[in-house]
Amino acid sequence: MAKSKLLSEKTIKMLVSTPVFLSNCNKLAYQLGISHQDASQELLLELLDHRLKSWSNDEVTLAIQRDLPSLGWKIKYAAKDYYRRVNKDAARELTKSQMMAGMEPHVSSQSETLEALERLPELFKNKVTQGWAESVLRVGQRETMANFKMTPRQFNSKLNKVCKYARQHQQLKQSNSHAKELHILGQWNGLMNDTGTTDDDVQAFIGLHEEYIDSIIDDPRIAYQGRLLKDFANAGKDKYVLVNLMAKREQELKEKSNEQL
């Protein structure tokens, strides 16, 4: 196990044995398809290099002994930081043009291929088109042309139609998703513009949209994500950072909407 200049071996052993560390370690191992040992090692290094970088050995030991929520949130977000860095595209929805890129299958794109295959019924209701797209993803261009008795020109024509349809489908899906998000942001603006809004009102809003707010505050500018979610009234400067992040997100969505017009 890795050693740190800041943390003693004893403290590290205590840290990696905490329920919250083990839980996030197991989640990382499952998400990335790696061993529990590798996930534990990477999560520990992520913590030592970033989220716990400013904590002393005594501070970490005390946090473990008292089961402080602040330590749990640092572990949670360290796991999210690592997952996002090593698998940047995991959370992105693949467009059909991306799915079809690279006609011959490669081992390195196996996970993308499997994800694409799962989306075929959602994208194409026509069973023949589903079968054709699945063939392209599984065995590549040459074998698909042979199986479906197609000339290169027929194959390229079919591919262009499939990709065009899939891009339109993806844009519509993103548009619907953006509309829902803008609705949430509109409710937030209503709260912020109401002079009678209290911290309790904001806390209730966060409770109704906790998953969404959680994604917004997954930002290094927020010092204490856990406290902001659970105790908005005492979140200090993080309150104002949240307001700025929400405004920034709304501006981004409006710009994307204008680009699609």
C-alpha positions in Angstrom: 0.0 0.0 0.0 1.2 3.5 -0.8 2.9 5.6 1.9 2.5 9.3 2.4 4.8 11.9 3.9 1.8 13.3 5.8 0.0 10.1 6.9 1.5 7.3 9.0 1.2 3.7 8.0 -1.2 3.2 11.0 -3.4 6.1 9.9 -3.5 4.8 6.3 -4.5 1.3 7.5 -7.3 2.9 9.5 -8.4 5.1 6.6 -8.7 2.2 4.1 -10.6 0.1 6.6 -13.4 2.7 7.1 -16.9 1.7 5.8 -17.1 4.8 3.6 -13.7 4.1 2.0 -14.6 0.4 1.4 -18.0 1.4 -0.1 -16.5 3.8 -2.6 -13.6 1.4 -3.3 -16.1 -1.3 -4.2 -18.1 1.1 -6.4 -14.9 2.2 -8.3 -13.9 -1.5 -8.8 -17.3 -2.3 -10.3 -17.5 0.9 -12.4 -14.0 0.4 -13.9 -13.9 -3.4 -14.0 -10.7 -3.5 -11.8 -9.8 -5.5 -8.8 -10.7 -4.3 -5.3 -7.0 -4.0 -4.5 -6.3 -1.8 -7.5 -9.3 0.4 -6.7 -8.2 0.7 -3.1 -4.7 1.8 -4.2 -5.9 4.3 -6.7 -8.5 5.8 -4.4 -5.9 6.2 -1.6 -3.5 7.9 -3.9 -6.2 10.2 -5.2 -7.0 11.2 -1.6 -3.4 11.7 -0.6 -2.6 13.8 -3.7 -5.7 16.0 -3.7 -8.6 15.9 -1.3 -6.6 15.2 1.9 -3.5 17.0 0.7 -3.9 19.8 3.3 -4.9 17.5 6.2 -2.3 16.6 8.8 -2.0 13.0 10.1 -3.7 14.1 13.4 -6.6 15.7 11.5 -7.2 12.5 9.5 -6.9 10.3 12.6 -9.4 12.4 14.5 -11.8 12.5 11.5 -11.7 8.6 11.4 -12.2 8.3 15.1 -15.1 10.7 15.2 -16.6 9.4 11.9 -16.7 13.0 10.6 -19.0 13.5 7.6 -16.4 15.9 6.1 -14.0 12.9 5.7 -16.7 10.8 4.1 -17.5 13.5 1.5 -13.8 13.9 0.7 -13.6 10.2 0.0 -16.8 10.2 -2.1 -15.6 13.1 -4.3 -12.1 11.7 -4.5 -13.6 8.5 -6.0 -15.7 10.6 -8.4 -12.6 12.7 -9.4 -10.6 9.5 -10.2 -13.5 7.9 -12.1 -14.0 11.0 -14.2 -10.3 11.4 -15.0 -9.7 7.8 -16.2 -13.0 7.4 -17.9 -13.9 10.8 -19.2 -16.4 9.5 -21.7 -18.2 7.0 -19.5 -21.0 9.4 -18.6 -21.4 10.8 -22.1 -24.1 9.3 -24.3 -22.6 8.0 -27.5 -24.0 9.3 -30.7 -24.6 6.8 -33.4 -21.9 8.3 -35.6 -19.4 7.6 -32.8 -20.8 4.1 -32.5 -20.2 3.5 -36.1 -16.8 5.1 -36.3 -14.0 2.7 -37.0 -15.7 0.0 -39.1 -13.5 -2.8 -37.9 -13.9 -3.8 -34.2 -11.0 -3.3 -31.9 -10.4 -4.6 -28.4 -9.8 -1.1 -27.1 -13.4 -0.1 -28.1 -15.1 -3.1 -26.6 -16.8 -1.3 -23.8 -18.1 1.4 -26.2 -19.4 -1.4 -28.6 -21.3 -3.1 -25.8 -22.8 0.2 -24.7 -23.8 0.9 -28.3 -25.4 -2.5 -28.7 -27.6 -1.9 -25.6 -28.9 1.3 -27.2 -29.8 -0.2 -30.6 -33.4 -1.1 -29.7 -33.9 2.4 -28.3 -32.5 4.0 -31.5 -34.0 1.8 -34.2 -37.5 0.2 -34.1 -36.9 -1.5 -37.4 -35.5 -5.0 -36.7 -33.6 -5.1 -40.0 -31.8 -1.9 -39.2 -31.1 -3.1 -35.7 -29.6 -6.2 -37.1 -27.5 -4.4 -39.6 -26.2 -1.9 -37.1 -25.4 -4.7 -34.6 -23.5 -6.5 -37.4 -21.4 -3.4 -38.1 -20.5 -3.1 -34.4 -19.8 -6.8 -33.9 -18.0 -7.9 -37.0 -17.2 -4.7 -39.0 -17.8 -3.5 -42.5 -16.5 -6.4 -44.7 -18.4 -9.2 -43.0 -21.6 -7.1 -42.8 -21.4 -6.4 -46.5 -21.1 -10.1 -47.1 -23.9 -11.1 -44.8 -26.3 -8.5 -46.2 -25.1 -8.9 -49.8 -24.2 -5.2 -50.1 -21.9 -3.3 -52.5 -19.6 -0.7 -51.0 -21.8 2.0 -52.3 -24.9 0.4 -50.7 -23.1 0.0 -47.4 -22.0 3.6 -47.3 -25.4 4.9 -48.2 -27.0 2.8 -45.4 -24.3 4.0 -43.0 -24.9 7.6 -43.8 -28.7 7.3 -43.3 -28.2 5.4 -40.0 -25.8 8.0 -38.7 -28.0 10.9 -39.8 -31.0 9.4 -38.0 -29.0 8.7 -34.9 -27.6 12.2 -34.7 -31.1 13.6 -35.0 -32.4 11.2 -32.3 -29.5 12.2 -30.0 -30.1 16.0 -30.5 -33.8 15.5 -29.7 -32.9 13.6 -26.6 -30.4 16.2 -25.5 -33.0 19.0 -26.2 -35.5 17.3 -24.0 -32.9 16.8 -21.3 -31.9 20.4 -21.5 -35.6 21.5 -21.2 -36.0 19.6 -18.0 -32.8 21.1 -16.6 -33.8 24.6 -17.6 -37.1 24.1 -15.7 -35.1 23.2 -12.6 -32.9 26.3 -13.1 -36.0 28.4 -13.6 -37.4 27.3 -10.2 -34.0 28.1 -8.7 -34.1 31.6 -10.2 -37.6 32.1 -8.7 -36.2 31.3 -5.3 -33.2 33.6 -5.7 -35.4 36.5 -7.0 -37.9 36.2 -4.1 -36.9 38.5 -1.3 -38.8 36.3 1.1 -36.7 33.2 0.4 -35.0 31.7 3.5 -32.2 29.3 3.9 -34.8 26.7 4.8 -36.5 27.3 1.5 -33.2 26.7 -0.4 -32.6 23.6 1.7 -36.0 22.2 0.7 -35.2 22.9 -2.9 -31.8 21.1 -2.6 -33.6 18.2 -1.0 -36.0 17.9 -3.9 -33.2 18.1 -6.5 -30.3 16.6 -4.5 -28.9 14.5 -7.3 -28.9 17.5 -9.7 -27.3 19.9 -7.1 -24.8 17.2 -6.3 -23.6 17.2 -9.9 -23.4 21.0 -9.9 -21.3 21.2 -6.8 -18.9 18.6 -7.9 -16.4 21.4 -8.4 -13.1 22.2 -6.7 -14.4 25.7 -6.0 -16.8 24.3 -3.4 -14.9 23.7 -0.2 -17.4 21.6 1.6 -19.8 19.8 -0.7 -21.4 17.7 2.0 -22.2 20.6 4.2 -23.6 22.6 1.3 -26.0 19.7 0.5 -27.1 18.9 4.1 -26.7 22.2 5.9 -27.1 25.1 3.5 -27.7 27.7 6.2 -24.1 27.1 7.6 -22.3 26.6 4.2 -20.6 30.0 4.4 -18.9 31.2 1.1 -20.0 28.0 -0.6 -23.5 29.4 -0.8 -22.4 32.1 -3.2 -20.2 29.7 -5.2 -23.3 27.6 -5.7 -25.3 30.6 -7.0 -22.5 31.4 -9.5 -22.3 27.7 -10.6 -26.1 27.6 -11.2 -26.0 30.8 -13.2 -23.1 29.5 -15.3 -24.9 26.3 -16.0 -28.0 28.1 -17.1 -25.9 30.3 -19.5 -24.2 27.2 -21.0 -27.6 25.5 -21.6 -29.0 28.7 -23.3 -26.0 28.9 -25.5 -26.3 25.3 -26.5 -30.0 25.8 -27.3 -29.2 28.8 -29.5 -26.6 26.8 -31.4 -29.2 24.2 -32.2 -31.6 26.8 -33.7 
